[in-house]
Every structure is written in structure tokens, then in C-alpha cells.
Amino acid sequence: MIQILSSAWALFLGLMLLMVGNGLQGTLLGVRGDIEGFSTFEMSIVMSAYFVGFLGGSRMAPEMIRRVGHVRVFAALASMVSAVLILYPVLAHPVAWALGRVVIGFCFSGVYVTAESWINNAADNENRGKALSLYMIVQMTGIVSAQGLLLVADPSGYVLFVIPSVLVSISFAPILLSITPTPAFDTTKPLSIKELLELSPLGCMGMFLLGGVFAAQFGMAAVYGGEVGLTLPQISIFVAAFYVGAVLLQYPLGWLSDRMDRRVLIVAVSLVGGIGAVVGMALGGQFQILLVAAFLIGGTSNPLYSLLVAYTNDFLDPDDMAAASGGLVFINGLGAILGPVIAGWIMSVSGPQGYFFVIAVLMLTMAGYALYRMTQRAAIPAEDTTTYTPVMPSATPVAVEFAREYAIDSANEEDDAQNDGN
């Protein structure tokens, strides 16, 4: 991993700055929306808009890159992000913010597609898994660090909007000045939703439900914190707890995934996440309990994404995995668009605890459906499954294909080792 970091430190530094900027603006809008007097449902629309743009960007960015190249796409989209971040406090209206979030989501998606293709190009068969792990660590570190920046200035002012704008602007420099040559770019047309459903009903349903869980926790956590009266430092720590859980539990669950029936693990992990949400809903008045609930939800929802990708790949030929990855990201994106809206509507009707109620329902539904699917299909032996690789729920199809390449490489290496042993 040190070798990868030394050879591509500029790229990862730029990505770190991007993640800090993105992580800060998401939480900041939740806090500032409360100050501006926006309703919970209005904020849910604002938060959902990011995922509308992100889903559109993940579909359109590859064609943009093919037309004008990585450098121009990266610079243009990152510049647009920086500009929109500055405009948020100037145009403090739910409609303006929603439109800004669509643009931000679209641009960040395109930026991630560009950066992830660079990372994939810089990696080889020997270090691809380490590059994936480092990419995820950088993403999580950036988002968690961003929550601390929420405390450096008054959220009712302009400074906190200037900070992510500057960070995103600075992120161009290390990436654009050091990455040469730009990589070749190609993507595979996704499998249709119908084909994916036939291949892996659990993978598709799980991805849809998980999109709602992740978007609700990512988009509405700060809104929930404001509604229950958390202080600014408490909101910062609360949001960070989701991602700390994701980092700490990703690899233990991945290790288990390669050694047991993945459906059993999906059931268990979903139940733990659902129980965490129920605990938050019932005992959310105690801040320490809120942190435990956030840790459990984040620590289960993020690994579940990688687990569902690996489970779906178990039923695919290697040649079909790239096509499936784009379809899975699209299904997850549909769920992500609906998650904040449903959470916001429930919260506006039943109060702030509706935030945890929505997450609990989605997680427990996933556990129940996985149990049902266990009665419909025999388990694949653990030794015949694909390798689990960590992927963030915010990943674009490029990152999922990146993980797929690592899974295939690992499988080929295992086959070669077995053949040599025989």
C-alpha cells in the first residue's frame, strides 16, 4: 500500500480534498436548512436531489470523457462544484438548493468516474486490491474529517461554504499536474433490470433497499440532529459515527463473506443494522445511544453494498460482471433518490424519530427478503464464490468494475494455485 501511495499520492490527495468538500457540504446544508427555517420535507427534497444528479452523472460522464477527455471533464465539473458551493448561502431557497444539489451530484459523479478510472489505470493485478482499499480509506477519512470542519465557523455565515469550495478548487492541482498520460476509457453497457432480476433477485432488491438506507443516513442525519436539538459538535460527531462504523466493520465482514453462505451474512448484518435503528428510535434521547445506533447502521449498510455486489457476481460469468455492475449502481441510485424523500415525509408526519423508523423498516425488510430467497435457491459453496472487495455505496460503475477486475484476478490466481498444487 505504501508503494501505491508513493506513486499516486497526488491523485489520492486530490481525492481526499474532494471528499472533505463533499462531506462538509452535505452536513452543512442540513444544519443551515434548519437555521433558514426550511421544513423537514423541503430538506428531504434538497437532499434527494443530490442522488438524482449523481445517478445522471454516472450514466452521462463516460460519454463526456470519451468526447473531450479526462482532464477537461475533471476540470470543468470540479469548477462547477466550486461555484455552486459558493452560491448556496446567496440563494437560500429550497428550490435553488435542490437545483444546486442536482448539479453538485452530477458533477461529483463525473469527477469520481474520472478519478476512479485513473486509479484503475495506475493499478495492476498485484496491487489492485490494495488500491481499492486505499481508495476506500481515503474516501472515509475525507468524509469523517469534514465533520470536524463544521466547528471552525458559524454555520449561519459564509465561511463554511467557502471552505469546501476552496478545497474542491485546490483538489485540481495535484491531480491535473501529476497524472500523465490520461488512461484509456471504456465502459460496458449495463445489463437490463429484467436480466439482473432473473440472475439475482436478492442482489437487486437488496441494492434498491440499501440505496434508501444509505441516502437517508447520508442526507438526513444532520437534519435529524437539528430537529432533536443536538448541538453543532454533537451533530458533527453523530454524522462521523456512521462512517467510523463503516471503516471498522468493512474488513471483518468481508473476511466472513468469503467463508460462509453470503445470504446468511446478509440476513445477520441487515438484522444488526435494523436493530441499531430501532435502538436509536427508542432511546435516541441519550446521545451515547445515538452514537451506538449510528455506528451500527453505518457499520452494516456500507459493507452490505460490497456484500451484495459479491453475492450477485457469484451467479455471473466473468464476462458479464462489468455489465452487471452498471445495472446494480443504477438500481441503488433509484433507491437513493427515494430514501431522503420517504424519510423526510415520515419525519414531518411522525416527528424526528421517523428517521430511524425508515432505516429500520428498510434494513429489516432486506433481512426478511434474504430469508425468503434462502428457501428458493440452494447455497453456493464458499469455495466457489467470488472474492469480496470493499466498495463504497457512493461508488460509480467505474469503481464497481474496478472491484470486479480484482475479484476476477483473485479467482484466477486461486485457480492457478490449485492447478499448480495438483
N, C-alpha and C positions, 0 to 999 in steps of 0.2 A: 504493500500500500504506500510506503514511503517513496518507492520508485515512481509510482503513478503520480503522486502529489508533486514530486520534484520536477517531473517532465511536463505536467499540465497545471501547475499551481495558479497560473494566471486565469485559466478557464474556471477553475474551482473558486478562486477569489471573486471573480465576476459573478458567478452563480450565487455565492454567499451574499453578496451585496443585493442582488435581485431578490433573494428570499427574505432578507431583512426588510427590504422595502415593501414587498408584498404582504408579509406577515404583519407589519405595523399598520398598513393602511386598512386591512380587514378589521382588526380590533379597534382601531381609532374611529372608524366610521360608526361602529356600534355604540361607542361611548359618546361621540359627538352628536349622533342622531337623537340620543336621549336629551342632551343639552338643548338641541334645536326644537325639541317638542314633537318629533316625529312619532307617530303611533307605532305599535309593535308590528302591525300588519304592513304598514308602509316600509318599515325597515326590512321586513322579510322579503318584500319585492326587490328592494335595493340589493340585498344580499344574494337573492336568487339570480339577479341579472348578471352577476359575475360568471356564473356557470353557463348561462346562455351564450355569452361571448366566448367563454373558454371552449365550449363544445364546437361552436362555429369555427373558431381559430384552429382547432386541432384537425378539422376537415379541410380548411382552405389554405393553411400555411404551407403544406407540402407543394401545392401548385405554385404558390408565390415564390417559394425558394427555387423551384425548377426554372421559373421565368427570369428572375433577376439575381439569384444567388444568395448565399447565406449572409454575407456581410451587409448587403443593402437591406435585407429583410430585418436582420437583427437591429441595425442602427435605426431604421425607420420606426419599428414597433416600440423599441425601448424609448425613443424620443417622444412618441405619443403617450406612453405611460407616464413619463416625467411631466408632461404638460397637463394631463388630466388630474394628476395628484395635486398640482398647484391650484386647479380650478375648483376643487371640492369646497373649500371654505368660502369662495367667492359666490358660488351658485348653490347656496344651502336650501335646496328644494328636493323633495323625494323624486320627482320626475328627472331632474337634472342629474341627481346622484345615480339613479337607475341607469340612465343612458351612459353616464361615465363608467359605471361598473361593467356594462356590456363591452365598452371599448377597452377597458383595462383587462377584462377576462380574455378578450380576443387577442390583445397584444401580448399578454403574458404567455398564452398558449403558443403563439408563434415563436416567441423568444425561447421557450422551453424546447420546442421542436428543433430549433436551430442549435441550441446548446447541446441537447442530448445527442444529436447526430454527430456533433464534434467529438463528444466523449466516446461514442461508439467507434468512431473512426480512429481515435487515439489508442483504443484498447486492442488487444489481441487475444487469442484463445487462452493464453496463460494467465492473463491478469484481468479478464473481463469481469469475473465475479467480484474481484477487489474493487474495480472501478465502479461497479454498481453499488457496492456497499458504501464506498466513499461518497458517491453522489447522494445517496440517501442520508448519510450523516451530515453532509453539507446542507441539504435541504432542511433537516430537522434543527440543526444548530442555528441556521439563519432565522427560522420562524421563532424558536424559543428566545433567541437573543433580542428579537424585535419587541417582545413583550416588555423587556426592561426599558427600552427606549420610550415607552409610553409614559414613563415617570419623569422625563427630563424637562417637560414643559407643560403648560396649561392646555388641556385638550380643547378648550373653548377659543383658543387663539389660532395663529397661523403656523407657528414654529413646527409643530408635529406633522404638518402637511408638507412643509419644506424639506424636512429631513428625509423621508422616503423618496421624494423627487430627486434630491441631490444624490442619494445612494444609487438610485437607478441610473442616473446620468453618469456617475463615476464608473459604474459597472462596465460601460462600453470599453473604456480604455484598456484594461488588462486583457480583455478578450480579443478586441479587434486589432491590437498592436502586436499580439504574440502568436495567434493561431494561423499558421500557414503550412501547406496550402489548405484551402477550404475543401471539405470532403465531398465526394460524390454523394448524391442524394437520390434515393428511390424508395417508394413505399408500395405496398401491395393493397389492392382493392379489398375492402373488408368482406367477410362472408355476410350473407343476408341474415337478418334477425331470425327468420324461419329456420335456416340451416343451423344456426347456433343453438336454437331451442331444441332442435332434434338431436344434436350432438350432446348437449349438456344442459338440461333444464335447470338443474341446481346452480350451475355456473351463471346462467343468465338471470335467474330470479335473485340469486344472491348479490350479483353485481348491481341490479336495479335497487334493491333494498339498501345495500351498502352505500350507494350514491346518496340516498336520502339521509342516512346516518352521518356520513362524513360532511355533507354540505350543511346540515343542521348544526353540527358541533363547530365547524369552521366558521360559519356565517353568523350564527345566532348566539354564541357563547357570551360575547361581550354585551349583547342586547339583554340577555337573561341576567347577567351580572348587574347591569344598571337597574333593571326592574326590581331585583330583590334587595337593592341598597348596598351592594358591595362597594368598598372604596376603590379608588383607582389602583393602588398597589395590589389589592385583593383580586381585582379583575385581571390584572397582568399575570399574577401567579396562577389563577384559575385556568386561563387560556393556555398558559405554558404547560400545565399539568397534563393536558391531553397529549401533547407531543413528547413529553418526557416518558409517558407510558408507552408510546409507540416505539421509541428508541430502545427502551429496556426490554420489551417483550417480543420484539420482532424476531430476533435470532433464536431464543429458546423455542418459540412456537414453530419457527422454520425447521429447527432440528427435529422436533416431534413429527412435523408434517412428512418428512422423508422416511419415517419409521412406523407408520400406522395408517389405518384407514382414514383418509382425509375427511370423509363425511362425519366420522365420529368427532374429529377435532373441530370441524366447523360447528357441529352441534354444541360442543363444550364451550368453545370460545364465544359463540353467539349468546349462550346462556349467561356466561360470566359478564359480558357486556350489558345484556338486558338486566341482570340483577344489579349491576352497578348503577344503571339508570333508575331503577326502582328505588334503590337506596338514596340516590340524590333527590328523587321526587319526595320521598317520605321524610328524610332527615336533612334536607338542604338548608335548614336554618343554622346549622353548625358548619362553619367554614372548613374545618378539618375534614368533615364528611364530604363536603363538596369536592375537595381535592382528591379524596379517595375515589369518588364516583368518576371524576374527570380522568384520573389515571387509568381506571379500569376500562372506561369507554374508549379512550384513545389507544390504550394498550391492546385492545381487542379488534377495534374497527380497522386500524391500519394494517396489521398482519393478516386480517381476513381478506383484504384485497389481494395480496400476494398468494394467499392460500387458494382463493377461488380461481385465479389465473392458472396456478399449477394444477388444480383439480381438472379444469377444463382441458388443459393441454394433455392430460392423461388419456383423453379419448380422441386425440388428433394425431395424424401423421405429421412428422416434422415440417413437411412442405405446406401444411395448412395452418400452422401455428401463427405465422405472420398475418395471414388474412383474418384469423380469429381475434387477434389482439386488437385490431381496429374496431371490430364489432363489439367487443367487450367494453372498450373505452366509451363507445357511443352509448351503450346501454347504461353504463354507470353514470354518464353525463345526463341522461334523461332523468334518472333518479335524483341526481344532484340539483337539477333545476327545480324539482318539486319539493325537495326536502325543506328548505327555508320557508317556502310559502305555506306548507302544511303546518310547520312548527309555529310560524307567526300567527296563523289563523287560530290554532288551538290555544296559543298563549293569550291572544286577545279575547277569547271566549272564556277560558277557564283560569287564567292567571299565569304567572311565570313558570309554575311547576309543569305546565303543559310542555315546556321544552324537554324535560326528561321523559315525560309521558310518550311523546312521539318517538324518541330514540328507543325507549323500552319496547314499544309495540313493534318497531321495525326489526330490532335485534331478536326478539322472541319469535316473531313470525319467521325469520330466517332459520332459527333453530328448529321450529316445528316443521317447516318445509323440508329441511335436510333430513329430519327423522322420517318423513314420509318417503323421500326419494330412496332411503335405505331399504325400503320394502319393495322397490320397483326395479332395482338393478343390483347385481352382485358386485361385491367389492373387488377392486383391482389389487393384486398382491403388492405389498410395499416395494418389493424389489423391481417391479415392472413400471413404477410410476416415474414421472419426470422430476427433475431436481427443482426444489423450492428456491426461488430467488426473490429477494426483497424489492418491492416496488411500491412507491407512494400512491395513494388514491388520487393525487393530483397529477399523476404521470400522463404524458401524451402517448399516442400509439408508438412513437419512436422509442420511448423508454421501455414500453412493454415488449416491443420487438427485440430490443437490446437484451432484455431478460430472457426472452425466448432463445436467442442465439446462445446465451450462456448455458441454458438448460440442455440444448442440443449438444453443445460441445462437451458438457459434463457426461451426458449419456453416452456419447461416442467414446470418451476416454474410459468410462466404466466397461463398455463392451470390449474395447481393445485390451484392457487389463485382464478381463475374464478369458479372452481368447489366448492371450499370452500364457495365462496360468494353465490353460488346458493343453 
